[in-house]
Amino acid sequence: MNENTLRLRHAVVERVVRGPAVSSTAERQAAFDNAGVDPRAQTLIDTVARNAWKVTESEVASTVAAGYPEDAVFELAVCAALGQATRQRVAAQSAVDEVFGPAIGGER
């Protein structure tokens, strides 16, 4: 992965997790990590991270009913998806590095 792509990827994560938002930085970081998520949002965040195609309207509605504003639900879902994508990319990069060496695979 080239340096510019890595820089842009890091900038996106930084903005999504730490930029201005309705939800707190701690909540967004927890959703990104899929660890330490508020139990009121855990089911939705875990579904987004593990099986995004299975997210139901009911899961979203339950999270809103539990006290999260719709904007916060959206922010947390984006963080969960970005976190999972990051973990998958790092795992894939590690596999490539293991087989071909870091010179072929590049940076993380």
C-alpha positions as CSV (number, residue, x, y, z in Angstrom):
1,M,0.0,0.0,0.0
2,N,1.5,3.3,-1.0
3,E,2.3,6.1,1.5
4,N,-0.5,8.4,0.2
5,T,-3.1,5.7,0.6
6,L,-2.0,5.0,4.1
7,R,-2.1,8.7,5.0
8,L,-5.6,9.0,3.6
9,R,-6.8,5.9,5.4
10,H,-5.4,7.2,8.7
11,A,-7.0,10.6,8.2
12,V,-10.4,9.0,7.6
13,V,-10.1,6.9,10.8
14,E,-8.9,9.9,12.8
15,R,-11.8,12.0,11.5
16,V,-14.5,9.4,12.0
17,V,-13.4,8.3,15.5
18,R,-12.1,11.6,16.9
19,G,-13.8,14.4,14.9
20,P,-16.8,16.4,16.0
21,A,-19.9,14.2,16.3
22,V,-23.1,13.6,18.3
23,S,-21.6,10.5,20.0
24,S,-18.5,10.7,22.2
25,T,-15.0,9.9,21.1
26,A,-15.0,7.0,23.7
27,E,-18.3,5.6,22.2
28,R,-16.9,5.8,18.7
29,Q,-13.6,4.2,19.6
30,A,-15.4,1.4,21.4
31,A,-17.6,0.8,18.3
32,F,-14.4,0.9,16.1
33,D,-12.7,-1.6,18.3
34,N,-16.0,-3.6,18.9
35,A,-14.9,-3.8,22.5
36,G,-16.3,-2.0,25.5
37,V,-19.5,-0.9,23.7
38,D,-22.4,0.3,25.8
39,P,-24.7,-2.7,26.2
40,R,-27.6,-0.6,24.7
41,A,-25.7,-0.5,21.4
42,Q,-23.7,-3.8,21.5
43,T,-26.1,-5.9,19.5
44,L,-26.2,-3.4,16.6
45,I,-22.4,-2.7,16.7
46,D,-21.6,-6.4,16.8
47,T,-23.9,-7.2,13.9
48,V,-22.4,-4.3,11.8
49,A,-18.9,-5.6,12.6
50,R,-19.5,-9.3,12.0
51,N,-22.5,-9.5,9.6
52,A,-23.3,-6.1,8.3
53,W,-25.8,-7.5,5.7
54,K,-27.9,-8.9,8.6
55,V,-28.5,-5.5,10.3
56,T,-32.3,-5.2,10.8
57,E,-34.5,-2.2,11.2
58,S,-35.4,-3.6,14.6
59,E,-31.8,-3.5,15.8
60,V,-31.5,0.1,14.8
61,A,-34.9,1.0,16.3
62,S,-33.9,-0.8,19.6
63,T,-30.7,1.2,19.8
64,V,-32.7,4.5,19.3
65,A,-35.3,3.4,21.8
66,A,-32.5,2.7,24.3
67,G,-31.6,6.4,24.2
68,Y,-29.2,6.9,21.3
69,P,-30.1,9.7,18.8
70,E,-30.3,8.5,15.2
71,D,-27.2,10.5,14.3
72,A,-25.3,8.8,17.0
73,V,-26.5,5.4,15.8
74,F,-25.3,6.2,12.3
75,E,-21.9,7.4,13.7
76,L,-21.4,4.3,15.8
77,A,-22.4,2.0,12.8
78,V,-19.9,3.8,10.6
79,C,-17.2,3.3,13.2
80,A,-18.0,-0.3,13.6
81,A,-17.8,-0.9,9.9
82,L,-14.6,1.0,9.5
83,G,-13.0,-0.8,12.5
84,Q,-13.9,-4.2,11.0
85,A,-12.6,-3.3,7.6
86,T,-9.4,-2.1,9.2
87,R,-9.0,-5.4,11.1
88,Q,-9.7,-7.4,8.0
89,R,-7.2,-5.4,6.0
90,V,-4.5,-5.8,8.6
91,A,-5.1,-9.5,8.8
92,A,-4.9,-9.8,5.0
93,Q,-1.8,-7.7,4.9
94,S,-0.2,-10.0,7.6
95,A,-1.0,-13.1,5.6
96,V,0.6,-11.5,2.4
97,D,3.6,-10.5,4.5
98,E,4.0,-14.0,5.9
99,V,3.9,-15.6,2.5
100,F,5.8,-13.0,0.4
101,G,7.6,-10.9,2.9
102,P,7.0,-7.3,3.9
103,A,8.7,-5.9,0.7
104,I,5.8,-7.2,-1.4
105,G,3.0,-6.6,1.1
106,G,4.0,-3.1,2.2
107,E,3.0,-1.2,5.3
108,R,0.0,-1.5,7.5
